[in-house]
Amino acid sequence: MPDSGWRRAVGVCLAVTAFAPASLFAQDTALQDQLTAAIPARMAADGVAGAVVVLIADGTPVWTAAFGLADPETGRAMNPDAQFRVESISKPVTAWGAMRLARTGRLDLDAPVTRCLGAWRPPGGRPPITPRQLLSHTAGIGLGDYADRYAPDQPRPGWKRICPMISR
């Protein structure tokens, strides 16, 4: 596997949504064979170490397969039950769902999100945050991930700290 930038990814979670009866996909071994052949080739071309692919029909998983390695350093194979952090991939899906709810009147884009989120409160005693602010990145919530956090008024790290592969 190449050892550069985002291509060092240990895993990718892909979900393919199909619009046909689940029974058709469960019995379609030709499609399963095509996916089984195509996915490792795509992973190799993109330098992805491991992936789990789930084919979903009628809201039900009908085929799941694991490819490659979960840990390239130890040679541990990917597991079909592996859990992935979807992070930014979920943003457009969440925005789409929120806009559908807003269009049908089930979500008020200008009401405090605490109406929907229950126990969550804005950090640091901030005023209420709305779905509109969250969707437009204007809520003033700090930058960061599971390891590093930066408050809105705190200096941000340089690109080399956030994304080391850019300097290569």
Chimera marker file (.cmm) of the C-alpha trace (Angstrom):
<marker_set name="trace">
<marker id="1" x="0.000" y="0.000" z="0.000" r="1" g="1" b="0" radius="0.5"/>
<marker id="2" x="1.257" y="3.517" z="-0.738" r="1" g="1" b="0" radius="0.5"/>
<marker id="3" x="2.277" y="5.407" z="2.378" r="1" g="1" b="0" radius="0.5"/>
<marker id="4" x="1.172" y="8.917" z="1.483" r="1" g="1" b="0" radius="0.5"/>
<marker id="5" x="-1.556" y="11.255" z="2.640" r="1" g="1" b="0" radius="0.5"/>
<marker id="6" x="-5.153" y="10.157" z="2.813" r="1" g="1" b="0" radius="0.5"/>
<marker id="7" x="-4.309" y="6.984" z="0.912" r="1" g="1" b="0" radius="0.5"/>
<marker id="8" x="-3.024" y="5.517" z="4.154" r="1" g="1" b="0" radius="0.5"/>
<marker id="9" x="-6.629" y="5.125" z="5.219" r="1" g="1" b="0" radius="0.5"/>
<marker id="10" x="-7.156" y="1.954" z="7.170" r="1" g="1" b="0" radius="0.5"/>
<marker id="11" x="-10.784" y="1.632" z="6.289" r="1" g="1" b="0" radius="0.5"/>
<marker id="12" x="-13.544" y="3.032" z="4.212" r="1" g="1" b="0" radius="0.5"/>
<marker id="13" x="-17.197" y="2.392" z="4.843" r="1" g="1" b="0" radius="0.5"/>
<marker id="14" x="-19.292" y="2.253" z="1.724" r="1" g="1" b="0" radius="0.5"/>
<marker id="15" x="-23.018" y="1.817" z="1.564" r="1" g="1" b="0" radius="0.5"/>
<marker id="16" x="-24.760" y="1.177" z="-1.714" r="1" g="1" b="0" radius="0.5"/>
<marker id="17" x="-28.464" y="1.842" z="-1.644" r="1" g="1" b="0" radius="0.5"/>
<marker id="18" x="-30.496" y="-0.033" z="-4.197" r="1" g="1" b="0" radius="0.5"/>
<marker id="19" x="-34.055" y="0.670" z="-5.222" r="1" g="1" b="0" radius="0.5"/>
<marker id="20" x="-35.377" y="-2.819" z="-5.860" r="1" g="1" b="0" radius="0.5"/>
<marker id="21" x="-36.768" y="-5.617" z="-3.722" r="1" g="1" b="0" radius="0.5"/>
<marker id="22" x="-34.231" y="-6.958" z="-1.262" r="1" g="1" b="0" radius="0.5"/>
<marker id="23" x="-34.863" y="-10.519" z="-2.438" r="1" g="1" b="0" radius="0.5"/>
<marker id="24" x="-33.479" y="-9.678" z="-5.909" r="1" g="1" b="0" radius="0.5"/>
<marker id="25" x="-30.132" y="-8.555" z="-4.512" r="1" g="1" b="0" radius="0.5"/>
<marker id="26" x="-29.895" y="-11.372" z="-2.005" r="1" g="1" b="0" radius="0.5"/>
<marker id="27" x="-30.134" y="-13.860" z="-4.885" r="1" g="1" b="0" radius="0.5"/>
<marker id="28" x="-28.077" y="-11.910" z="-7.446" r="1" g="1" b="0" radius="0.5"/>
<marker id="29" x="-24.768" y="-13.759" z="-7.216" r="1" g="1" b="0" radius="0.5"/>
<marker id="30" x="-23.579" y="-12.124" z="-10.461" r="1" g="1" b="0" radius="0.5"/>
<marker id="31" x="-23.777" y="-8.685" z="-8.837" r="1" g="1" b="0" radius="0.5"/>
<marker id="32" x="-22.059" y="-9.996" z="-5.726" r="1" g="1" b="0" radius="0.5"/>
<marker id="33" x="-19.290" y="-11.496" z="-7.897" r="1" g="1" b="0" radius="0.5"/>
<marker id="34" x="-18.870" y="-8.201" z="-9.786" r="1" g="1" b="0" radius="0.5"/>
<marker id="35" x="-18.552" y="-6.272" z="-6.533" r="1" g="1" b="0" radius="0.5"/>
<marker id="36" x="-16.151" y="-8.843" z="-5.092" r="1" g="1" b="0" radius="0.5"/>
<marker id="37" x="-13.907" y="-8.413" z="-8.150" r="1" g="1" b="0" radius="0.5"/>
<marker id="38" x="-14.234" y="-4.639" z="-8.587" r="1" g="1" b="0" radius="0.5"/>
<marker id="39" x="-13.809" y="-3.441" z="-5.010" r="1" g="1" b="0" radius="0.5"/>
<marker id="40" x="-10.272" y="-4.768" z="-4.353" r="1" g="1" b="0" radius="0.5"/>
<marker id="41" x="-9.135" y="-3.299" z="-7.686" r="1" g="1" b="0" radius="0.5"/>
<marker id="42" x="-10.592" y="0.100" z="-6.759" r="1" g="1" b="0" radius="0.5"/>
<marker id="43" x="-9.006" y="-0.095" z="-3.305" r="1" g="1" b="0" radius="0.5"/>
<marker id="44" x="-5.611" y="-0.872" z="-4.827" r="1" g="1" b="0" radius="0.5"/>
<marker id="45" x="-5.932" y="2.023" z="-7.275" r="1" g="1" b="0" radius="0.5"/>
<marker id="46" x="-6.776" y="4.421" z="-4.424" r="1" g="1" b="0" radius="0.5"/>
<marker id="47" x="-4.334" y="2.989" z="-1.885" r="1" g="1" b="0" radius="0.5"/>
<marker id="48" x="-7.066" y="2.016" z="0.568" r="1" g="1" b="0" radius="0.5"/>
<marker id="49" x="-5.991" y="-0.691" z="2.993" r="1" g="1" b="0" radius="0.5"/>
<marker id="50" x="-9.418" y="-1.983" z="4.007" r="1" g="1" b="0" radius="0.5"/>
<marker id="51" x="-13.107" y="-1.517" z="3.360" r="1" g="1" b="0" radius="0.5"/>
<marker id="52" x="-16.481" y="-2.899" z="4.300" r="1" g="1" b="0" radius="0.5"/>
<marker id="53" x="-19.228" y="-2.738" z="1.690" r="1" g="1" b="0" radius="0.5"/>
<marker id="54" x="-22.893" y="-3.125" z="2.504" r="1" g="1" b="0" radius="0.5"/>
<marker id="55" x="-25.527" y="-3.494" z="-0.193" r="1" g="1" b="0" radius="0.5"/>
<marker id="56" x="-28.859" y="-2.228" z="1.118" r="1" g="1" b="0" radius="0.5"/>
<marker id="57" x="-32.256" y="-2.845" z="-0.470" r="1" g="1" b="0" radius="0.5"/>
<marker id="58" x="-35.578" y="-1.821" z="1.031" r="1" g="1" b="0" radius="0.5"/>
<marker id="59" x="-33.691" y="-0.539" z="4.070" r="1" g="1" b="0" radius="0.5"/>
<marker id="60" x="-32.264" y="-3.997" z="4.779" r="1" g="1" b="0" radius="0.5"/>
<marker id="61" x="-28.634" y="-5.101" z="4.366" r="1" g="1" b="0" radius="0.5"/>
<marker id="62" x="-28.699" y="-7.897" z="1.784" r="1" g="1" b="0" radius="0.5"/>
<marker id="63" x="-24.972" y="-8.372" z="1.207" r="1" g="1" b="0" radius="0.5"/>
<marker id="64" x="-21.950" y="-7.437" z="3.276" r="1" g="1" b="0" radius="0.5"/>
<marker id="65" x="-18.304" y="-8.106" z="2.555" r="1" g="1" b="0" radius="0.5"/>
<marker id="66" x="-14.994" y="-7.087" z="4.091" r="1" g="1" b="0" radius="0.5"/>
<marker id="67" x="-11.941" y="-6.427" z="1.943" r="1" g="1" b="0" radius="0.5"/>
<marker id="68" x="-8.282" y="-5.903" z="2.741" r="1" g="1" b="0" radius="0.5"/>
<marker id="69" x="-6.756" y="-5.117" z="6.079" r="1" g="1" b="0" radius="0.5"/>
<marker id="70" x="-8.075" y="-3.462" z="9.210" r="1" g="1" b="0" radius="0.5"/>
<marker id="71" x="-4.496" y="-2.982" z="10.425" r="1" g="1" b="0" radius="0.5"/>
<marker id="72" x="-1.789" y="-3.082" z="7.756" r="1" g="1" b="0" radius="0.5"/>
<marker id="73" x="0.993" y="-3.011" z="10.369" r="1" g="1" b="0" radius="0.5"/>
<marker id="74" x="-0.098" y="-6.291" z="11.961" r="1" g="1" b="0" radius="0.5"/>
<marker id="75" x="-1.735" y="-7.828" z="8.895" r="1" g="1" b="0" radius="0.5"/>
<marker id="76" x="-5.093" y="-8.107" z="10.674" r="1" g="1" b="0" radius="0.5"/>
<marker id="77" x="-7.846" y="-8.679" z="8.111" r="1" g="1" b="0" radius="0.5"/>
<marker id="78" x="-10.859" y="-6.386" z="7.836" r="1" g="1" b="0" radius="0.5"/>
<marker id="79" x="-13.973" y="-7.709" z="9.555" r="1" g="1" b="0" radius="0.5"/>
<marker id="80" x="-17.504" y="-7.300" z="8.108" r="1" g="1" b="0" radius="0.5"/>
<marker id="81" x="-18.637" y="-6.048" z="11.528" r="1" g="1" b="0" radius="0.5"/>
<marker id="82" x="-15.989" y="-3.298" z="11.668" r="1" g="1" b="0" radius="0.5"/>
<marker id="83" x="-17.283" y="0.085" z="12.757" r="1" g="1" b="0" radius="0.5"/>
<marker id="84" x="-16.060" y="3.233" z="11.020" r="1" g="1" b="0" radius="0.5"/>
<marker id="85" x="-16.136" y="6.893" z="11.902" r="1" g="1" b="0" radius="0.5"/>
<marker id="86" x="-18.053" y="8.448" z="9.039" r="1" g="1" b="0" radius="0.5"/>
<marker id="87" x="-17.205" y="12.012" z="10.050" r="1" g="1" b="0" radius="0.5"/>
<marker id="88" x="-17.509" y="14.404" z="7.088" r="1" g="1" b="0" radius="0.5"/>
<marker id="89" x="-19.207" y="11.829" z="4.874" r="1" g="1" b="0" radius="0.5"/>
<marker id="90" x="-22.279" y="12.162" z="7.077" r="1" g="1" b="0" radius="0.5"/>
<marker id="91" x="-22.575" y="15.953" z="6.693" r="1" g="1" b="0" radius="0.5"/>
<marker id="92" x="-24.396" y="16.057" z="3.348" r="1" g="1" b="0" radius="0.5"/>
<marker id="93" x="-26.668" y="13.191" z="4.402" r="1" g="1" b="0" radius="0.5"/>
<marker id="94" x="-27.511" y="14.981" z="7.659" r="1" g="1" b="0" radius="0.5"/>
<marker id="95" x="-28.122" y="18.270" z="5.820" r="1" g="1" b="0" radius="0.5"/>
<marker id="96" x="-30.372" y="16.526" z="3.296" r="1" g="1" b="0" radius="0.5"/>
<marker id="97" x="-32.388" y="14.912" z="6.095" r="1" g="1" b="0" radius="0.5"/>
<marker id="98" x="-32.676" y="18.187" z="8.014" r="1" g="1" b="0" radius="0.5"/>
<marker id="99" x="-33.896" y="20.030" z="4.926" r="1" g="1" b="0" radius="0.5"/>
<marker id="100" x="-36.481" y="17.328" z="4.219" r="1" g="1" b="0" radius="0.5"/>
<marker id="101" x="-37.719" y="17.615" z="7.800" r="1" g="1" b="0" radius="0.5"/>
<marker id="102" x="-37.806" y="21.424" z="7.503" r="1" g="1" b="0" radius="0.5"/>
<marker id="103" x="-39.719" y="21.261" z="4.229" r="1" g="1" b="0" radius="0.5"/>
<marker id="104" x="-42.383" y="19.063" z="5.804" r="1" g="1" b="0" radius="0.5"/>
<marker id="105" x="-42.622" y="21.293" z="8.888" r="1" g="1" b="0" radius="0.5"/>
<marker id="106" x="-41.182" y="18.725" z="11.292" r="1" g="1" b="0" radius="0.5"/>
<marker id="107" x="-38.001" y="20.729" z="11.972" r="1" g="1" b="0" radius="0.5"/>
<marker id="108" x="-37.858" y="24.445" z="12.694" r="1" g="1" b="0" radius="0.5"/>
<marker id="109" x="-34.493" y="25.636" z="11.383" r="1" g="1" b="0" radius="0.5"/>
<marker id="110" x="-34.582" y="28.640" z="13.732" r="1" g="1" b="0" radius="0.5"/>
<marker id="111" x="-35.556" y="26.873" z="16.975" r="1" g="1" b="0" radius="0.5"/>
<marker id="112" x="-32.891" y="25.898" z="19.531" r="1" g="1" b="0" radius="0.5"/>
<marker id="113" x="-31.417" y="22.461" z="18.745" r="1" g="1" b="0" radius="0.5"/>
<marker id="114" x="-31.819" y="21.558" z="22.403" r="1" g="1" b="0" radius="0.5"/>
<marker id="115" x="-35.506" y="20.927" z="21.604" r="1" g="1" b="0" radius="0.5"/>
<marker id="116" x="-34.368" y="17.920" z="19.587" r="1" g="1" b="0" radius="0.5"/>
<marker id="117" x="-31.173" y="16.909" z="21.348" r="1" g="1" b="0" radius="0.5"/>
<marker id="118" x="-32.406" y="16.618" z="24.905" r="1" g="1" b="0" radius="0.5"/>
<marker id="119" x="-29.463" y="16.685" z="27.291" r="1" g="1" b="0" radius="0.5"/>
<marker id="120" x="-26.937" y="18.415" z="25.001" r="1" g="1" b="0" radius="0.5"/>
<marker id="121" x="-26.252" y="22.067" z="25.744" r="1" g="1" b="0" radius="0.5"/>
<marker id="122" x="-24.030" y="24.534" z="23.861" r="1" g="1" b="0" radius="0.5"/>
<marker id="123" x="-20.502" y="24.644" z="25.293" r="1" g="1" b="0" radius="0.5"/>
<marker id="124" x="-19.510" y="27.402" z="27.677" r="1" g="1" b="0" radius="0.5"/>
<marker id="125" x="-23.022" y="28.668" z="28.432" r="1" g="1" b="0" radius="0.5"/>
<marker id="126" x="-23.445" y="30.034" z="24.900" r="1" g="1" b="0" radius="0.5"/>
<marker id="127" x="-26.861" y="31.203" z="23.741" r="1" g="1" b="0" radius="0.5"/>
<marker id="128" x="-29.076" y="28.655" z="22.004" r="1" g="1" b="0" radius="0.5"/>
<marker id="129" x="-27.802" y="27.247" z="18.719" r="1" g="1" b="0" radius="0.5"/>
<marker id="130" x="-30.190" y="26.580" z="15.851" r="1" g="1" b="0" radius="0.5"/>
<marker id="131" x="-30.158" y="23.915" z="13.129" r="1" g="1" b="0" radius="0.5"/>
<marker id="132" x="-29.711" y="26.723" z="10.572" r="1" g="1" b="0" radius="0.5"/>
<marker id="133" x="-26.501" y="27.805" z="12.351" r="1" g="1" b="0" radius="0.5"/>
<marker id="134" x="-25.197" y="24.244" z="12.495" r="1" g="1" b="0" radius="0.5"/>
<marker id="135" x="-25.947" y="23.612" z="8.823" r="1" g="1" b="0" radius="0.5"/>
<marker id="136" x="-24.259" y="26.866" z="7.746" r="1" g="1" b="0" radius="0.5"/>
<marker id="137" x="-21.241" y="26.468" z="10.075" r="1" g="1" b="0" radius="0.5"/>
<marker id="138" x="-22.101" y="29.703" z="11.884" r="1" g="1" b="0" radius="0.5"/>
<marker id="139" x="-22.838" y="28.260" z="15.334" r="1" g="1" b="0" radius="0.5"/>
<marker id="140" x="-19.417" y="29.169" z="16.714" r="1" g="1" b="0" radius="0.5"/>
<marker id="141" x="-18.602" y="25.670" z="17.904" r="1" g="1" b="0" radius="0.5"/>
<marker id="142" x="-14.875" y="25.014" z="18.122" r="1" g="1" b="0" radius="0.5"/>
<marker id="143" x="-12.728" y="23.241" z="15.556" r="1" g="1" b="0" radius="0.5"/>
<marker id="144" x="-11.375" y="19.820" z="16.313" r="1" g="1" b="0" radius="0.5"/>
<marker id="145" x="-11.749" y="16.089" z="16.258" r="1" g="1" b="0" radius="0.5"/>
<marker id="146" x="-11.638" y="13.304" z="18.815" r="1" g="1" b="0" radius="0.5"/>
<marker id="147" x="-8.040" y="14.149" z="19.776" r="1" g="1" b="0" radius="0.5"/>
<marker id="148" x="-7.620" y="17.925" z="19.426" r="1" g="1" b="0" radius="0.5"/>
<marker id="149" x="-10.097" y="20.706" z="20.205" r="1" g="1" b="0" radius="0.5"/>
<marker id="150" x="-9.772" y="24.441" z="19.452" r="1" g="1" b="0" radius="0.5"/>
<marker id="151" x="-12.198" y="26.999" z="20.872" r="1" g="1" b="0" radius="0.5"/>
<marker id="152" x="-13.681" y="29.549" z="18.432" r="1" g="1" b="0" radius="0.5"/>
<marker id="153" x="-11.452" y="32.315" z="19.836" r="1" g="1" b="0" radius="0.5"/>
<marker id="154" x="-8.308" y="30.140" z="20.100" r="1" g="1" b="0" radius="0.5"/>
<marker id="155" x="-5.556" y="30.241" z="17.430" r="1" g="1" b="0" radius="0.5"/>
<marker id="156" x="-5.882" y="27.448" z="14.897" r="1" g="1" b="0" radius="0.5"/>
<marker id="157" x="-3.004" y="25.117" z="14.080" r="1" g="1" b="0" radius="0.5"/>
<marker id="158" x="-1.276" y="25.530" z="10.728" r="1" g="1" b="0" radius="0.5"/>
<marker id="159" x="-2.007" y="23.250" z="7.795" r="1" g="1" b="0" radius="0.5"/>
<marker id="160" x="1.079" y="21.160" z="8.521" r="1" g="1" b="0" radius="0.5"/>
<marker id="161" x="-0.361" y="20.270" z="11.954" r="1" g="1" b="0" radius="0.5"/>
<marker id="162" x="-3.870" y="19.549" z="10.685" r="1" g="1" b="0" radius="0.5"/>
<marker id="163" x="-2.903" y="17.832" z="7.453" r="1" g="1" b="0" radius="0.5"/>
<marker id="164" x="0.763" y="16.690" z="7.526" r="1" g="1" b="0" radius="0.5"/>
<marker id="165" x="0.567" y="15.068" z="4.098" r="1" g="1" b="0" radius="0.5"/>
<marker id="166" x="0.245" y="18.517" z="2.455" r="1" g="1" b="0" radius="0.5"/>
<marker id="167" x="3.879" y="19.272" z="3.248" r="1" g="1" b="0" radius="0.5"/>
<marker id="168" x="5.083" y="16.105" z="1.504" r="1" g="1" b="0" radius="0.5"/>
<link id1="1" id2="2" r="1" g="1" b="0" radius="0.2"/>
<link id1="2" id2="3" r="1" g="1" b="0" radius="0.2"/>
<link id1="3" id2="4" r="1" g="1" b="0" radius="0.2"/>
<link id1="4" id2="5" r="1" g="1" b="0" radius="0.2"/>
<link id1="5" id2="6" r="1" g="1" b="0" radius="0.2"/>
<link id1="6" id2="7" r="1" g="1" b="0" radius="0.2"/>
<link id1="7" id2="8" r="1" g="1" b="0" radius="0.2"/>
<link id1="8" id2="9" r="1" g="1" b="0" radius="0.2"/>
<link id1="9" id2="10" r="1" g="1" b="0" radius="0.2"/>
<link id1="10" id2="11" r="1" g="1" b="0" radius="0.2"/>
<link id1="11" id2="12" r="1" g="1" b="0" radius="0.2"/>
<link id1="12" id2="13" r="1" g="1" b="0" radius="0.2"/>
<link id1="13" id2="14" r="1" g="1" b="0" radius="0.2"/>
<link id1="14" id2="15" r="1" g="1" b="0" radius="0.2"/>
<link id1="15" id2="16" r="1" g="1" b="0" radius="0.2"/>
<link id1="16" id2="17" r="1" g="1" b="0" radius="0.2"/>
<link id1="17" id2="18" r="1" g="1" b="0" radius="0.2"/>
<link id1="18" id2="19" r="1" g="1" b="0" radius="0.2"/>
<link id1="19" id2="20" r="1" g="1" b="0" radius="0.2"/>
<link id1="20" id2="21" r="1" g="1" b="0" radius="0.2"/>
<link id1="21" id2="22" r="1" g="1" b="0" radius="0.2"/>
<link id1="22" id2="23" r="1" g="1" b="0" radius="0.2"/>
<link id1="23" id2="24" r="1" g="1" b="0" radius="0.2"/>
<link id1="24" id2="25" r="1" g="1" b="0" radius="0.2"/>
<link id1="25" id2="26" r="1" g="1" b="0" radius="0.2"/>
<link id1="26" id2="27" r="1" g="1" b="0" radius="0.2"/>
<link id1="27" id2="28" r="1" g="1" b="0" radius="0.2"/>
<link id1="28" id2="29" r="1" g="1" b="0" radius="0.2"/>
<link id1="29" id2="30" r="1" g="1" b="0" radius="0.2"/>
<link id1="30" id2="31" r="1" g="1" b="0" radius="0.2"/>
<link id1="31" id2="32" r="1" g="1" b="0" radius="0.2"/>
<link id1="32" id2="33" r="1" g="1" b="0" radius="0.2"/>
<link id1="33" id2="34" r="1" g="1" b="0" radius="0.2"/>
<link id1="34" id2="35" r="1" g="1" b="0" radius="0.2"/>
<link id1="35" id2="36" r="1" g="1" b="0" radius="0.2"/>
<link id1="36" id2="37" r="1" g="1" b="0" radius="0.2"/>
<link id1="37" id2="38" r="1" g="1" b="0" radius="0.2"/>
<link id1="38" id2="39" r="1" g="1" b="0" radius="0.2"/>
<link id1="39" id2="40" r="1" g="1" b="0" radius="0.2"/>
<link id1="40" id2="41" r="1" g="1" b="0" radius="0.2"/>
<link id1="41" id2="42" r="1" g="1" b="0" radius="0.2"/>
<link id1="42" id2="43" r="1" g="1" b="0" radius="0.2"/>
<link id1="43" id2="44" r="1" g="1" b="0" radius="0.2"/>
<link id1="44" id2="45" r="1" g="1" b="0" radius="0.2"/>
<link id1="45" id2="46" r="1" g="1" b="0" radius="0.2"/>
<link id1="46" id2="47" r="1" g="1" b="0" radius="0.2"/>
<link id1="47" id2="48" r="1" g="1" b="0" radius="0.2"/>
<link id1="48" id2="49" r="1" g="1" b="0" radius="0.2"/>
<link id1="49" id2="50" r="1" g="1" b="0" radius="0.2"/>
<link id1="50" id2="51" r="1" g="1" b="0" radius="0.2"/>
<link id1="51" id2="52" r="1" g="1" b="0" radius="0.2"/>
<link id1="52" id2="53" r="1" g="1" b="0" radius="0.2"/>
<link id1="53" id2="54" r="1" g="1" b="0" radius="0.2"/>
<link id1="54" id2="55" r="1" g="1" b="0" radius="0.2"/>
<link id1="55" id2="56" r="1" g="1" b="0" radius="0.2"/>
<link id1="56" id2="57" r="1" g="1" b="0" radius="0.2"/>
<link id1="57" id2="58" r="1" g="1" b="0" radius="0.2"/>
<link id1="58" id2="59" r="1" g="1" b="0" radius="0.2"/>
<link id1="59" id2="60" r="1" g="1" b="0" radius="0.2"/>
<link id1="60" id2="61" r="1" g="1" b="0" radius="0.2"/>
<link id1="61" id2="62" r="1" g="1" b="0" radius="0.2"/>
<link id1="62" id2="63" r="1" g="1" b="0" radius="0.2"/>
<link id1="63" id2="64" r="1" g="1" b="0" radius="0.2"/>
<link id1="64" id2="65" r="1" g="1" b="0" radius="0.2"/>
<link id1="65" id2="66" r="1" g="1" b="0" radius="0.2"/>
<link id1="66" id2="67" r="1" g="1" b="0" radius="0.2"/>
<link id1="67" id2="68" r="1" g="1" b="0" radius="0.2"/>
<link id1="68" id2="69" r="1" g="1" b="0" radius="0.2"/>
<link id1="69" id2="70" r="1" g="1" b="0" radius="0.2"/>
<link id1="70" id2="71" r="1" g="1" b="0" radius="0.2"/>
<link id1="71" id2="72" r="1" g="1" b="0" radius="0.2"/>
<link id1="72" id2="73" r="1" g="1" b="0" radius="0.2"/>
<link id1="73" id2="74" r="1" g="1" b="0" radius="0.2"/>
<link id1="74" id2="75" r="1" g="1" b="0" radius="0.2"/>
<link id1="75" id2="76" r="1" g="1" b="0" radius="0.2"/>
<link id1="76" id2="77" r="1" g="1" b="0" radius="0.2"/>
<link id1="77" id2="78" r="1" g="1" b="0" radius="0.2"/>
<link id1="78" id2="79" r="1" g="1" b="0" radius="0.2"/>
<link id1="79" id2="80" r="1" g="1" b="0" radius="0.2"/>
<link id1="80" id2="81" r="1" g="1" b="0" radius="0.2"/>
<link id1="81" id2="82" r="1" g="1" b="0" radius="0.2"/>
<link id1="82" id2="83" r="1" g="1" b="0" radius="0.2"/>
<link id1="83" id2="84" r="1" g="1" b="0" radius="0.2"/>
<link id1="84" id2="85" r="1" g="1" b="0" radius="0.2"/>
<link id1="85" id2="86" r="1" g="1" b="0" radius="0.2"/>
<link id1="86" id2="87" r="1" g="1" b="0" radius="0.2"/>
<link id1="87" id2="88" r="1" g="1" b="0" radius="0.2"/>
<link id1="88" id2="89" r="1" g="1" b="0" radius="0.2"/>
<link id1="89" id2="90" r="1" g="1" b="0" radius="0.2"/>
<link id1="90" id2="91" r="1" g="1" b="0" radius="0.2"/>
<link id1="91" id2="92" r="1" g="1" b="0" radius="0.2"/>
<link id1="92" id2="93" r="1" g="1" b="0" radius="0.2"/>
<link id1="93" id2="94" r="1" g="1" b="0" radius="0.2"/>
<link id1="94" id2="95" r="1" g="1" b="0" radius="0.2"/>
<link id1="95" id2="96" r="1" g="1" b="0" radius="0.2"/>
<link id1="96" id2="97" r="1" g="1" b="0" radius="0.2"/>
<link id1="97" id2="98" r="1" g="1" b="0" radius="0.2"/>
<link id1="98" id2="99" r="1" g="1" b="0" radius="0.2"/>
<link id1="99" id2="100" r="1" g="1" b="0" radius="0.2"/>
<link id1="100" id2="101" r="1" g="1" b="0" radius="0.2"/>
<link id1="101" id2="102" r="1" g="1" b="0" radius="0.2"/>
<link id1="102" id2="103" r="1" g="1" b="0" radius="0.2"/>
<link id1="103" id2="104" r="1" g="1" b="0" radius="0.2"/>
<link id1="104" id2="105" r="1" g="1" b="0" radius="0.2"/>
<link id1="105" id2="106" r="1" g="1" b="0" radius="0.2"/>
<link id1="106" id2="107" r="1" g="1" b="0" radius="0.2"/>
<link id1="107" id2="108" r="1" g="1" b="0" radius="0.2"/>
<link id1="108" id2="109" r="1" g="1" b="0" radius="0.2"/>
<link id1="109" id2="110" r="1" g="1" b="0" radius="0.2"/>
<link id1="110" id2="111" r="1" g="1" b="0" radius="0.2"/>
<link id1="111" id2="112" r="1" g="1" b="0" radius="0.2"/>
<link id1="112" id2="113" r="1" g="1" b="0" radius="0.2"/>
<link id1="113" id2="114" r="1" g="1" b="0" radius="0.2"/>
<link id1="114" id2="115" r="1" g="1" b="0" radius="0.2"/>
<link id1="115" id2="116" r="1" g="1" b="0" radius="0.2"/>
<link id1="116" id2="117" r="1" g="1" b="0" radius="0.2"/>
<link id1="117" id2="118" r="1" g="1" b="0" radius="0.2"/>
<link id1="118" id2="119" r="1" g="1" b="0" radius="0.2"/>
<link id1="119" id2="120" r="1" g="1" b="0" radius="0.2"/>
<link id1="120" id2="121" r="1" g="1" b="0" radius="0.2"/>
<link id1="121" id2="122" r="1" g="1" b="0" radius="0.2"/>
<link id1="122" id2="123" r="1" g="1" b="0" radius="0.2"/>
<link id1="123" id2="124" r="1" g="1" b="0" radius="0.2"/>
<link id1="124" id2="125" r="1" g="1" b="0" radius="0.2"/>
<link id1="125" id2="126" r="1" g="1" b="0" radius="0.2"/>
<link id1="126" id2="127" r="1" g="1" b="0" radius="0.2"/>
<link id1="127" id2="128" r="1" g="1" b="0" radius="0.2"/>
<link id1="128" id2="129" r="1" g="1" b="0" radius="0.2"/>
<link id1="129" id2="130" r="1" g="1" b="0" radius="0.2"/>
<link id1="130" id2="131" r="1" g="1" b="0" radius="0.2"/>
<link id1="131" id2="132" r="1" g="1" b="0" radius="0.2"/>
<link id1="132" id2="133" r="1" g="1" b="0" radius="0.2"/>
<link id1="133" id2="134" r="1" g="1" b="0" radius="0.2"/>
<link id1="134" id2="135" r="1" g="1" b="0" radius="0.2"/>
<link id1="135" id2="136" r="1" g="1" b="0" radius="0.2"/>
<link id1="136" id2="137" r="1" g="1" b="0" radius="0.2"/>
<link id1="137" id2="138" r="1" g="1" b="0" radius="0.2"/>
<link id1="138" id2="139" r="1" g="1" b="0" radius="0.2"/>
<link id1="139" id2="140" r="1" g="1" b="0" radius="0.2"/>
<link id1="140" id2="141" r="1" g="1" b="0" radius="0.2"/>
<link id1="141" id2="142" r="1" g="1" b="0" radius="0.2"/>
<link id1="142" id2="143" r="1" g="1" b="0" radius="0.2"/>
<link id1="143" id2="144" r="1" g="1" b="0" radius="0.2"/>
<link id1="144" id2="145" r="1" g="1" b="0" radius="0.2"/>
<link id1="145" id2="146" r="1" g="1" b="0" radius="0.2"/>
<link id1="146" id2="147" r="1" g="1" b="0" radius="0.2"/>
<link id1="147" id2="148" r="1" g="1" b="0" radius="0.2"/>
<link id1="148" id2="149" r="1" g="1" b="0" radius="0.2"/>
<link id1="149" id2="150" r="1" g="1" b="0" radius="0.2"/>
<link id1="150" id2="151" r="1" g="1" b="0" radius="0.2"/>
<link id1="151" id2="152" r="1" g="1" b="0" radius="0.2"/>
<link id1="152" id2="153" r="1" g="1" b="0" radius="0.2"/>
<link id1="153" id2="154" r="1" g="1" b="0" radius="0.2"/>
<link id1="154" id2="155" r="1" g="1" b="0" radius="0.2"/>
<link id1="155" id2="156" r="1" g="1" b="0" radius="0.2"/>
<link id1="156" id2="157" r="1" g="1" b="0" radius="0.2"/>
<link id1="157" id2="158" r="1" g="1" b="0" radius="0.2"/>
<link id1="158" id2="159" r="1" g="1" b="0" radius="0.2"/>
<link id1="159" id2="160" r="1" g="1" b="0" radius="0.2"/>
<link id1="160" id2="161" r="1" g="1" b="0" radius="0.2"/>
<link id1="161" id2="162" r="1" g="1" b="0" radius="0.2"/>
<link id1="162" id2="163" r="1" g="1" b="0" radius="0.2"/>
<link id1="163" id2="164" r="1" g="1" b="0" radius="0.2"/>
<link id1="164" id2="165" r="1" g="1" b="0" radius="0.2"/>
<link id1="165" id2="166" r="1" g="1" b="0" radius="0.2"/>
<link id1="166" id2="167" r="1" g="1" b="0" radius="0.2"/>
<link id1="167" id2="168" r="1" g="1" b="0" radius="0.2"/>
</marker_set>
